[in-house]
Each structure stands twice: as structure tokens, then as C-alpha cells.
Amino acid sequence: MLWLMDHYRGHRNSLNEQVVWHLRGPLDRAALEMAVRRLHERHDALRTTFVTRRRQFFQVVNDPQPVAITEHDVSDGGQPRLAARDVLTAELTTPIDVSLWPTRVMLLRLAPEHHVVVLTMHHYVSDDWSNALLSRDIRALYAGEPLPEVQWQYPQWAAWHREQVEGERGPVLTDYWRQQLDGARLLQLPQAAQVARTPGEPASVCVELTVGPQVAAGLRALARQHRTTLFPVMLSLFYLALQRATGQSDLTVATLFANRARPEVADTVGFFVTMALLRAQVKPGEPLGDLVRRTRSVVMGGLRHQELPSQLLPPGTVGGEGRTDDVMFHLLGSMMSRADMAGDELDDLEAQLDRSRFALEFVVVPQGDDLTALVLCERDRFLPEWAQALVKDYVELAAAAVGQPAAPVG
């Protein structure tokens, strides 16, 4: 999946992942160097390079070797936090040559007792769940705390996964997704190509609004009422917003699943995530609860068949023009909570969010008691005003869902 994204979209976006750790107090440099070394020893993925030989793509797991820590001191300026954010953004957007080494480690000094440890990885070797593991592991290794054993390294899972897709389960997976997507068509979203970008205008549009604590608590209560998680509730609201924006009732959007059904990979770092196409129909006049229940069923079915990424479905499974990943929905942290998704470190994740890897990417980010809804989209395809209206409508729908849960969705 990522190779295709890198091949077709990589010229516009860097396929990097980043874990940020604000280290407060005196810096134990020897302990940090030891933690970085042991982190790479613990996870094969962090030592895996990728090479092409005779048109074939190979993964090579390298032996442990010393990992350099690049240091930057931004404490001398008047705004060290702002300077650090600029360094973080530049680091994140600098491509990694994965044929040489898949990771970089950086240490930023903001003050004598305030450092930021930055682990940047090529997306080939990490995903959101893996980032959570790495955030946990480097803290524990620095403090000398015990960690659970890694049962399977990534190559073991990859062999099992290939057996699933190419073996007897392969036709079962394909048949399920064919049945789910029979007759589905890609969304026809408004185009803005006729409105050219002005010189210097960013290539991506990023618009965000906040769902306040009262509404966010109501949405979580709605999820509990329907015996589900927050994800199907937020996805249902996205379906509603898309229906209002496009007039279409049969809606198919892409999302990412953790793809970690095997308990042996709970502590394994690597790229496991798979893209799935989730289809639902919005029926005007029905209560929101009915849509949430259907969406929950769609999500649960997708999770049970997540081993097959949508890119491996036969061509033409979904009709219409465009790419199946043009419209993407995420609930950040829905795979596994991250230790660096709080306070200063959550703010530093903004650099990762402000990158559009898809034509239209809708992201919901838990921030304390609030939820932030934001859209990332290509300026050449979508007007900023249209993106603003989509997010505004989404937030208003969320408030209405809590204030009038029995009201018809129309």
C-alpha cells in the first residue's frame, strides 16, 4: 500500500512518521544513547532497509549498529519553542533514504533542563500503533524500566499475513469485500480546478474547528449507548456531512485499520496498517442511532476482514472516476493511545497533521475533553471555503446529535 502511495503521491509528501518526547529535568546523555541503541536492537523494523533488485522489492533486516543522535541547540534565541517547531517541521519533511537506513534520531535543547527527543522513521517501518509502542519503549529504556517481550518480529508477521492473503482465506476475504462494495461508486466531490492558486498560496488546505467538552462527552455517551466506540459515531457524522455536501446517499470512504488481530504482534513495530473501504447509506428521516448501528456493523465487518487491503481488490470493484483513497477518514489515536499525544507533545504533532497525503483527509483528534475536527485537502481540487463549510457542518451535526439524538438525520 505504501509503495503505491510513495510511487504516485510521494513527490508531493514525505512519507515520514515522527515520535516526539519532551524530556524534562537533567539530561542523562549516556542513558539516552543506550536507550536509542536498545530501541533499535529490540525492533527489527528499525533496522530494515528496502532495495530494488531486478524490478523486485526486498526488505533487508540489518544487524544492530551504532545510531547517531543529531543535536540542535535552540536555547539561545528568544523563542526556543517556535525555533524547535521549525526544526521539527523541517526534519519531518526531509525524506529518508530507506535503502540506507529507515530512522533518524535528533536531540533538541530548548533549555538546560528541557530537551526534545525526536525519532523520525520512514512510514515503511512504522504506523500509528508502532509510534505508540516506540513512544512507550524509549521512555522505559531511558528510565531502565522493564518492557514486555516482543513475541513476533515484523518478518514473522509478514510471512503469516502473506499466507492469509494467498492461501485459503484469500478468496473468503475477496468475496466479502466484493459483496460489501457491489454497486458502490466513488464520491463525486466538487472540483475547484477552475480557481487557480495565487502565487505563494500553499498546495494544501487545512481547516479545523473544536467540538467542545459538553458535546464531546455526549458523543462518547452516544457510543456507549450503542455499545460501540467513538469511531463509528464520528464516522456516521462524516457520512452525514458528506451527504449534505454532495447530495449522494450511498457513500464509500476509506479508512485505516491497525491489522493486528494476532496477539503475537501487540508489541511489534512495523507497518501493519491496512486501508479499507467502508460503505454506508444515509436514509433521510431516520434517527441518527439507526445510522450509527449500521456504521458499527460495517466497521465490525471490516475489522473481521481487514487482512486484505483495498488496493488488492480486483480493478473496478468500486465504480466512478478517481482513486479509492481520495476521501479518507481518521480518528487519531483510535488504534492505540500514544504517550506523546498530550500537552506540548500533542502540539508538536501538528506538523504531521498539516500534510495532505490524500485528496481529502478528514481527521478527528481527541485533545483532552475536546475533539478537534479538521480537513486536509488539495488546494488545486477544493476551495478553502468549501473545506471550511464541510468542517463547520460536521461540528454543527455533532452538536445536534447530542442535543436532539432522536431527531431525523435530514
Rosetta blueprint (number, residue, H / E / L):
1 M L
2 L H
3 W H
4 L H
5 M H
6 D H
7 H H
8 Y H
9 R H
10 G L
11 H L
12 R L
13 N L
14 S L
15 L L
16 N E
17 E E
18 Q E
19 V E
20 V E
21 W E
22 H E
23 L E
24 R E
25 G L
26 P L
27 L L
28 D L
29 R H
30 A H
31 A H
32 L H
33 E H
34 M H
35 A H
36 V H
37 R H
38 R H
39 L H
40 H H
41 E H
42 R H
43 H L
44 D H
45 A H
46 L H
47 R H
48 T E
49 T E
50 F E
51 V E
52 T E
53 R E
54 R L
55 R L
56 Q E
57 F E
58 F E
59 Q E
60 V E
61 V E
62 N L
63 D L
64 P L
65 Q L
66 P L
67 V L
68 A L
69 I E
70 T E
71 E E
72 H E
73 D E
74 V L
75 S L
76 D L
77 G L
78 G L
79 Q L
80 P H
81 R H
82 L H
83 A H
84 A H
85 R H
86 D H
87 V H
88 L H
89 T H
90 A H
91 E H
92 L H
93 T L
94 T L
95 P L
96 I L
97 D L
98 V L
99 S L
100 L L
101 W L
102 P L
103 T E
104 R E
105 V E
106 M E
107 L E
108 L E
109 R E
110 L E
111 A E
112 P L
113 E L
114 H E
115 H E
116 V E
117 V E
118 V E
119 L E
120 T E
121 M E
122 H E
123 H H
124 Y H
125 V H
126 S L
127 D L
128 D H
129 W H
130 S H
131 N H
132 A H
133 L H
134 L H
135 S H
136 R H
137 D H
138 I H
139 R H
140 A H
141 L H
142 Y H
143 A H
144 G L
145 E L
146 P L
147 L L
148 P L
149 E L
150 V L
151 Q L
152 W L
153 Q L
154 Y H
155 P H
156 Q H
157 W H
158 A H
159 A H
160 W H
161 H H
162 R H
163 E H
164 Q H
165 V H
166 E H
167 G L
168 E L
169 R H
170 G H
171 P H
172 V H
173 L H
174 T H
175 D H
176 Y H
177 W H
178 R H
179 Q H
180 Q H
181 L L
182 D L
183 G L
184 A L
185 R E
186 L L
187 L L
188 Q L
189 L L
190 P L
191 Q L
192 A L
193 A L
194 Q L
195 V L
196 A L
197 R L
198 T L
199 P L
200 G L
201 E L
202 P L
203 A L
204 S E
205 V E
206 C E
207 V E
208 E E
209 L E
210 T E
211 V E
212 G L
213 P H
214 Q H
215 V H
216 A H
217 A H
218 G H
219 L H
220 R H
221 A H
222 L H
223 A H
224 R H
225 Q H
226 H L
227 R L
228 T L
229 T L
230 L H
231 F H
232 P H
233 V H
234 M H
235 L H
236 S H
237 L H
238 F H
239 Y H
240 L H
241 A H
242 L H
243 Q H
244 R H
245 A H
246 T H
247 G L
248 Q L
249 S L
250 D E
251 L E
252 T E
253 V E
254 A E
255 T E
256 L E
257 F E
258 A L
259 N L
260 R L
261 A L
262 R L
263 P H
264 E H
265 V H
266 A L
267 D L
268 T L
269 V L
270 G L
271 F L
272 F L
273 V L
274 T E
275 M E
276 A E
277 L E
278 L E
279 R E
280 A E
281 Q E
282 V L
283 K L
284 P L
285 G L
286 E L
287 P E
288 L H
289 G H
290 D H
291 L H
292 V H
293 R H
294 R H
295 T H
296 R H
297 S H
298 V H
299 V H
300 M H
301 G H
302 G H
303 L H
304 R H
305 H L
306 Q L
307 E L
308 L L
309 P L
310 S H
311 Q H
312 L H
313 L L
314 P L
315 P L
316 G L
317 T L
318 V L
319 G E
320 G L
321 E L
322 G L
323 R L
324 T L
325 D L
326 D L
327 V E
328 M E
329 F E
330 H E
331 L E
332 L L
333 G L
334 S L
335 M L
336 M L
337 S L
338 R L
339 A L
340 D L
341 M L
342 A L
343 G H
344 D H
345 E H
346 L H
347 D H
348 D H
349 L L
350 E H
351 A H
352 Q H
353 L H
354 D L
355 R L
356 S L
357 R L
358 F L
359 A L
360 L E
361 E E
362 F E
363 V E
364 V E
365 V E
366 P E
367 Q E
368 G L
369 D L
370 D E
371 L E
372 T E
373 A E
374 L E
375 V E
376 L E
377 C E
378 E E
379 R L
380 D L
381 R L
382 F L
383 L L
384 P H
385 E H
386 W H
387 A H
388 Q H
389 A H
390 L H
391 V H
392 K H
393 D H
394 Y H
395 V H
396 E H
397 L H
398 A H
399 A H
400 A H
401 A H
402 V H
403 G H
404 Q L
405 P L
406 A L
407 A L
408 P E
409 V L
410 G L
